[in-house]
Amino acid sequence: MTSTFFRRLVGAALLDRATYEEVEADRTATAQALAVVVFSSAAAAIGARGIATGAAWSFFASAGALALMTWASFALLTFEVGARILPTPETRVDPGELLRTLGFAAAPGLIQVFGVFPEIRRPAFVLAICWTCAASVVAVRQALDYTSTARALGVCLLGLGLALAIAIGLGVLFSTPLAGAV
């Protein structure tokens, strides 16, 4: 089991289409995909704050939860866009298939843990984001049975745009107004 998980983790990070097809078809891989998302979210939290003294556990918990919620909203919106709004005649998918592939697409996010080193924090996060985006395109293409990478990219961009718009909207809605600003 551990060797299968590690092989899938590496295959997903290497953007191997066969790995994404395998994960898509394996209903028992849902827990593994969730583990990848949780580990990636934890890596982002650790990398963002570092391990210096004074790094509060509450920050790790809230940053990790934020990363997890961001992934979940992206995955849900990407499913809606790709499977319901922009499907192709070949598209046959259930939410679990896309969640599993997008879960493993979070594998490159594990490198965010290297953000604990301040001098490479920014490059580690930029690389992780770009690499995860590329993995997400492969995941969407395989899970939604697209023949076009451009279509998968478009679906990912729409899903990401909607997720960001919702996040910004919620941020504005729940933020405290700046009293006396100006």
C-alpha positions in Angstrom: 0.0 0.0 0.0 2.8 2.5 0.9 4.7 1.6 -2.2 1.6 2.2 -4.3 1.0 5.5 -2.6 4.6 6.7 -3.1 4.6 5.5 -6.7 1.4 7.4 -7.4 2.8 10.5 -5.6 5.9 10.5 -7.8 3.9 9.7 -10.9 1.5 12.6 -10.3 4.4 15.0 -9.6 6.0 13.9 -12.9 2.7 14.6 -14.7 2.4 11.0 -15.8 -1.0 10.6 -17.5 -1.1 6.8 -16.7 -0.8 7.6 -13.0 -3.8 10.0 -13.2 -5.8 7.4 -15.2 -5.0 4.8 -12.5 -6.0 7.1 -9.6 -9.2 8.1 -11.5 -10.3 4.5 -11.8 -9.4 3.4 -8.3 -12.2 4.3 -5.9 -10.0 3.2 -3.0 -7.5 5.9 -3.8 -9.8 8.7 -2.4 -8.2 8.5 1.0 -4.7 8.7 -0.6 -5.7 11.7 -2.6 -7.1 13.4 0.5 -3.8 12.7 2.3 -1.8 14.4 -0.5 -4.0 17.5 -0.2 -3.6 17.5 3.6 0.1 17.0 3.4 0.5 19.7 0.8 -1.6 22.1 2.8 0.5 21.4 5.9 3.7 21.9 3.8 2.3 25.3 2.7 1.6 26.3 6.3 5.0 25.2 7.5 6.8 26.8 4.6 4.9 30.1 5.0 5.7 30.5 8.7 8.9 28.6 9.1 9.9 26.7 12.2 11.4 29.5 14.1 10.5 30.1 17.7 7.3 32.0 18.1 5.7 30.2 15.1 2.2 29.6 16.6 0.4 26.3 16.1 -2.8 28.4 15.6 -1.1 29.9 12.5 -0.3 26.4 11.2 -3.8 25.2 11.8 -5.5 28.2 10.1 -3.1 28.4 7.2 -3.4 24.6 6.6 -7.2 24.9 6.8 -7.2 27.8 4.4 -5.1 25.8 1.9 -7.4 22.9 2.2 -10.5 25.0 1.7 -9.0 26.7 -1.3 -8.2 23.3 -2.9 -11.7 22.0 -2.1 -13.4 25.1 -3.7 -11.2 24.9 -6.7 -11.9 21.2 -7.2 -15.7 21.6 -6.8 -15.8 24.6 -9.2 -13.6 22.8 -11.7 -15.9 19.8 -11.6 -18.9 22.1 -12.3 -17.2 23.9 -15.1 -15.6 20.9 -16.7 -18.3 18.3 -16.3 -21.5 20.4 -16.5 -20.8 23.6 -18.4 -18.0 22.6 -20.8 -18.1 18.9 -21.3 -17.2 17.2 -24.5 -19.2 14.3 -25.9 -16.5 12.0 -24.5 -16.7 13.4 -20.9 -17.8 10.8 -18.4 -17.0 11.7 -14.9 -18.2 11.5 -11.3 -17.1 13.9 -8.6 -14.9 11.3 -7.0 -12.8 10.7 -10.1 -12.0 14.4 -10.4 -11.4 14.8 -6.7 -8.9 11.9 -6.7 -7.0 13.2 -9.7 -6.9 16.7 -8.4 -6.0 15.4 -5.0 -2.9 13.8 -6.5 -2.2 16.9 -8.6 -1.5 18.7 -5.2 1.7 16.5 -4.9 4.1 19.3 -6.2 2.8 21.4 -3.3 4.9 19.3 -0.9 7.9 21.3 -1.9 6.5 24.4 -0.2 7.9 23.0 3.0 11.3 24.3 1.8 9.9 27.7 2.5 11.2 27.3 6.0 14.5 28.6 4.5 13.7 32.3 4.0 16.2 32.7 1.2 14.3 30.1 -1.0 10.7 30.7 0.3 9.5 32.7 -2.6 11.0 30.4 -5.3 9.7 27.3 -3.5 6.2 28.7 -3.4 6.3 30.0 -7.0 7.6 26.7 -8.3 5.0 24.7 -6.3 2.1 26.9 -7.6 3.2 26.6 -11.2 3.9 22.9 -11.0 0.6 22.2 -9.2 -1.2 24.1 -11.9 0.4 22.0 -14.6 -0.5 18.8 -12.7 -4.0 20.1 -12.3 -4.3 20.5 -16.1 -3.2 16.9 -16.6 -5.5 15.7 -13.9 -8.5 17.5 -15.4 -7.7 16.3 -18.9 -7.5 12.7 -17.8 -10.5 12.8 -15.4 -12.8 14.6 -17.8 -11.6 12.5 -20.8 -10.6 15.6 -22.8 -8.5 15.2 -25.9 -7.4 18.8 -25.7 -4.9 20.1 -23.2 -6.0 23.6 -24.1 -9.6 22.8 -23.0 -8.3 21.3 -19.7 -6.3 24.5 -19.2 -9.3 26.7 -19.9 -11.4 24.7 -17.4 -8.7 25.0 -14.7 -8.4 28.8 -15.3 -12.2 29.2 -15.1 -12.3 27.1 -11.9 -9.4 29.0 -10.4 -10.9 32.4 -11.4 -14.2 31.5 -9.8 -12.6 30.2 -6.7 -10.5 33.4 -6.3 -13.6 35.6 -7.0 -15.5 33.8 -4.2 -12.5 34.0 -1.8 -12.1 37.7 -2.5 -15.9 38.2 -2.1 -15.9 36.4 1.2 -12.9 38.3 2.3 -14.6 41.6 1.6 -17.9 40.4 3.1 -16.3 39.3 6.4 -13.5 41.9 6.7 -13.7 44.7 9.2 -14.1 48.1 7.7 -11.1 50.4 8.3 -12.4 52.9 10.8 -11.0 56.4 10.2 -8.9 55.4 7.2 -8.1 58.3 4.9 
